Amino acid sequence: MLQQTVKNFNINFNVLNNRNTFSSGDPMTGHISFELTKETKITSITMALTGKAKVHWSTGGGGRERRRRHYSAKLDFFNLKSVIVQGNSATGGTATFQPGTHVYPFTCQLPQGDFPSAFRGVHGQIAYTLTVGINRPWHMSKDFVTELNFVNHTDTNQPELRAPLSGSNNMTLCCLWCASGPITMTVSVEKKAFIPGETVKIICYFRNASSQRATPKVRLQQKQVFYTHNKAHKRMIFKSFASVTGQLVSAHTSDVHTVIMLTIPLSASLSISNCSIMDVEYFIEVSLSVTASPDLTVLFPIILCDTPVNTHPPPYL
């Protein structure tokens, strides 16, 4: 069998950056290596570079009156094929490979285009793969697949990504016919765009004129939205990535100033807004919790991108 004939197959890339990522238009170079345990006839060694997205979810089920319904959609961004090794036409299109280690270089280029970043979600994924196939006469092709860490470059020169965000909210606690003093909060975030691993500085001003203590909390929320074609149907999933609890705000206090630092996990995927069947959005949720009352909340939509965004505009040249 081919699994016994071919051993230690590896696809090795010449990395372009310290994050080992690829983007639209990037060159891809490297080499493949494998060992053969015996003399083997091979017709060709091929390479396929693909980018695609797919979503699927179902609803209903559990009884005769509720039939299960399935929803799905697929997109193909590109599918490029090339040949690394071609068999000898003089020998019927095959070449004889001796036992031992074999190494072959490869080179190709990712196509230009506004392709979304790679992503794996609850009901779908966006995947970019390099597949190397070893083809033998009278045998099925044996494919070796490697997923690429593909990122979509964000234009960080957009002024709205550098601008600070701010918001406020207030509420009054009620107990039967009594009403306490209002609780108010004003919150600001230094900018809109961040990279995974970056720490967000949230500046908070609280005024608690009530008789209850309030607990501030900051959360990073991710929203995944999956669509069928033409967005006729959709499925929405929320996921909490990180949270930090601040110091208690005592009753009957005013002008309380606090700074809460929230680190975005390195595992967080990038925002996606350029795929017709999938969106990935992020929100920073700042809330004040009071016993037996709804939370007082301010939401900030943010963007996770691959390039750091400076909060100050670039110098005029």
Residue pairs with C-beta under 8 A, 6 or more apart in sequence:
2 134
2 136
2 139
2 142
3 142
4 37
5 36
5 37
5 38
5 40
6 34
6 35
6 36
6 37
6 40
6 134
6 142
7 34
7 35
7 36
7 37
8 33
8 34
8 35
9 32
9 33
9 34
9 132
9 144
10 32
10 33
10 34
11 30
11 32
11 130
11 132
11 144
11 146
12 30
12 31
12 32
12 33
13 20
13 28
13 29
13 30
14 29
14 30
16 22
16 26
16 27
19 149
19 306
20 149
21 149
21 150
21 151
21 306
22 28
22 110
22 128
22 148
22 149
22 150
22 151
23 110
23 150
23 151
23 152
23 153
23 306
24 110
24 111
24 112
24 113
24 114
24 115
24 152
24 153
25 109
25 110
25 111
25 112
26 109
26 110
27 107
27 108
27 109
27 110
28 49
28 106
28 107
28 108
28 109
28 110
28 130
29 105
29 106
29 107
30 105
30 106
31 103
31 104
31 105
31 106
32 45
32 84
32 103
32 104
32 106
32 132
32 144
33 101
33 102
33 103
33 104
34 101
34 102
34 134
35 100
35 101
35 102
36 97
36 98
36 99
36 100
36 102
37 99
38 99
39 96
39 97
39 98
39 99
40 96
40 97
40 136
41 94
41 95
41 96
41 97
41 136
41 137
42 85
42 87
42 94
42 95
42 97
42 134
42 135
42 136
43 87
43 93
43 94
43 95
43 135
43 136
43 137
44 83
44 84
44 85
44 86
44 87
44 93
44 133
44 135
45 83
45 84
45 85
45 104
45 132
45 133
45 134
45 135
46 81
46 82
46 83
46 84
46 132
46 133
46 135
46 141
47 81
47 82
47 83
47 84
47 106
47 108
47 130
47 131
47 132
47 133
48 79
48 80
48 81
48 129
48 130
48 131
48 133
49 78
49 79
49 80
49 81
49 108
49 110
49 128
49 129
49 130
49 131
50 76
50 78
50 79
50 80
50 128
50 129
50 131
51 76
51 77
51 78
51 79
51 115
51 126
51 127
51 128
51 150
52 74
52 75
52 76
52 77
52 126
52 127
53 74
53 75
53 77
53 116
53 124
53 125
53 126
53 127
53 275
53 277
53 278
54 72
54 73
54 74
54 75
54 124
54 125
54 277
55 71
55 72
55 73
55 74
55 123
55 124
55 226
55 227
55 228
55 235
55 277
55 278
56 70
56 71
56 72
56 123
56 124
57 70
57 71
57 72
57 123
57 226
57 235
58 68
58 69
58 70
58 71
59 68
59 69
59 71
60 66
60 67
60 68
60 69
61 67
61 68
71 228
71 233
71 235
72 228
73 227
73 228
73 229
73 277
74 277
75 275
75 276
75 277
77 113
77 115
78 111
78 113
78 115
80 108
80 111
82 106
82 108
84 104
84 106
84 132
85 95
85 104
87 93
87 94
87 95
88 94
88 95
92 137
94 137
110 150
114 152
114 274
115 128
115 150
115 152
115 274
116 126
116 152
116 272
116 274
116 275
116 278
117 126
117 150
117 151
117 152
117 269
117 270
117 272
117 306
118 126
118 127
118 128
118 147
118 148
118 149
118 150
118 151
118 269
119 125
119 126
119 269
119 270
119 272
119 278
119 280
120 127
120 269
121 224
121 226
121 237
121 278
121 280
122 224
122 237
122 239
123 224
123 226
123 235
123 237
124 226
124 277
124 278
126 272
126 275
126 278
127 147
128 147
128 148
128 150
129 145
129 146
129 147
129 148
130 145
130 146
130 148
131 143
131 144
131 145
131 146
132 143
132 144
133 141
133 142
133 143
133 144
134 141
134 142
134 144
135 141
151 270
151 306
152 270
152 272
152 274
152 306
153 306
153 307
154 161
154 193
154 303
154 305
154 306
154 307
156 162
156 193
156 305
156 307
156 308
156 309
157 314
159 313
160 192
161 191
161 192
161 193
161 303
161 305
161 309
162 191
162 192
162 193
162 309
162 310
162 311
162 312
162 313
163 191
163 192
164 188
164 189
164 190
164 191
164 311
165 188
165 189
165 191
165 192
165 300
165 302
166 186
166 187
166 188
166 189
167 186
167 187
167 188
167 298
167 299
167 300
168 184
168 185
168 186
168 187
168 298
169 184
169 185
169 296
169 297
169 298
170 182
170 183
170 184
170 185
170 296
171 182
171 183
171 293
171 294
171 296
172 179
172 180
172 181
172 182
172 183
172 210
173 179
173 180
173 183
173 210
173 211
173 212
173 290
173 293
174 180
180 209
180 210
180 211
180 212
181 209
181 210
181 252
182 207
182 209
182 210
183 206
183 207
183 208
183 209
183 210
183 214
183 288
183 290
183 296
184 206
184 207
185 204
185 205
185 206
185 207
185 216
185 286
185 288
185 296
185 298
186 204
186 205
187 202
187 203
187 204
187 205
187 286
187 298
187 300
188 202
188 203
189 200
189 201
189 202
189 203
189 284
189 300
189 302
190 200
190 201
190 311
191 309
191 311
192 300
192 301
192 302
192 303
192 309
193 302
193 303
193 304
193 305
193 309
194 200
194 264
194 302
194 303
194 304
194 305
194 309
195 264
195 304
195 305
195 306
195 307
195 308
195 309
196 264
196 265
196 266
196 267
196 268
196 269
196 270
196 304
197 263
197 264
197 265
197 266
198 263
198 264
198 308
199 261
199 262
199 263
199 264
200 261
200 262
200 263
200 264
200 284
200 302
201 259
201 261
202 218
202 259
202 260
202 261
202 262
202 284
202 286
203 257
203 259
204 216
204 246
204 257
204 258
204 259
204 260
204 286
205 255
205 256
205 257
206 214
206 216
206 249
206 253
206 256
206 258
206 288
207 253
207 254
207 255
207 256
208 214
208 249
208 250
208 251
208 252
208 253
208 254
208 256
209 252
209 254
210 251
210 252
210 290
211 251
211 252
212 251
212 290
212 291
212 293
213 248
213 249
213 250
213 251
213 290
213 291
214 248
214 249
214 288
214 289
214 290
214 296
215 245
215 246
215 248
215 249
215 288
215 289
215 290
216 245
216 246
216 247
216 249
216 258
216 260
216 286
216 287
216 288
216 289
217 243
217 244
217 245
217 246
217 286
217 287
217 288
217 289
218 243
218 244
218 246
218 260
218 262
218 284
218 285
218 286
218 287
219 240
219 241
219 242
219 243
219 284
219 285
219 287
220 240
220 241
220 242
220 243
220 262
220 264
220 265
220 268
220 282
220 283
220 284
220 285
221 238
221 239
221 240
221 241
221 282
221 283
221 284
221 285
222 238
222 239
222 240
222 241
222 268
222 280
222 281
222 282
223 236
223 237
223 238
223 239
223 279
223 280
223 281
223 282
223 283
224 236
224 237
224 238
224 239
224 278
224 279
224 280
225 234
225 235
225 236
225 237
225 278
225 279
225 280
225 281
226 234
226 235
226 236
226 237
226 277
226 278
227 233
227 234
227 276
227 277
227 278
227 279
228 234
228 277
229 276
229 277
231 276
241 264
241 265
241 268
242 262
242 263
242 264
242 265
243 262
244 260
244 261
244 262
246 258
246 260
247 258
249 256
249 288
260 286
262 284
264 304
268 282
268 304
269 280
269 304
270 280
270 304
270 305
270 306
271 280
271 281
271 282
271 303
271 304
271 305
272 278
272 279
272 280
273 279
273 280
273 281
281 301
282 301
282 302
282 303
282 304
283 299
283 300
283 301
283 302
284 299
284 300
284 302
285 297
285 298
285 299
285 300
286 297
286 298
286 299
286 300
287 295
287 296
287 297
287 298
288 295
288 296
288 297
289 295
290 296
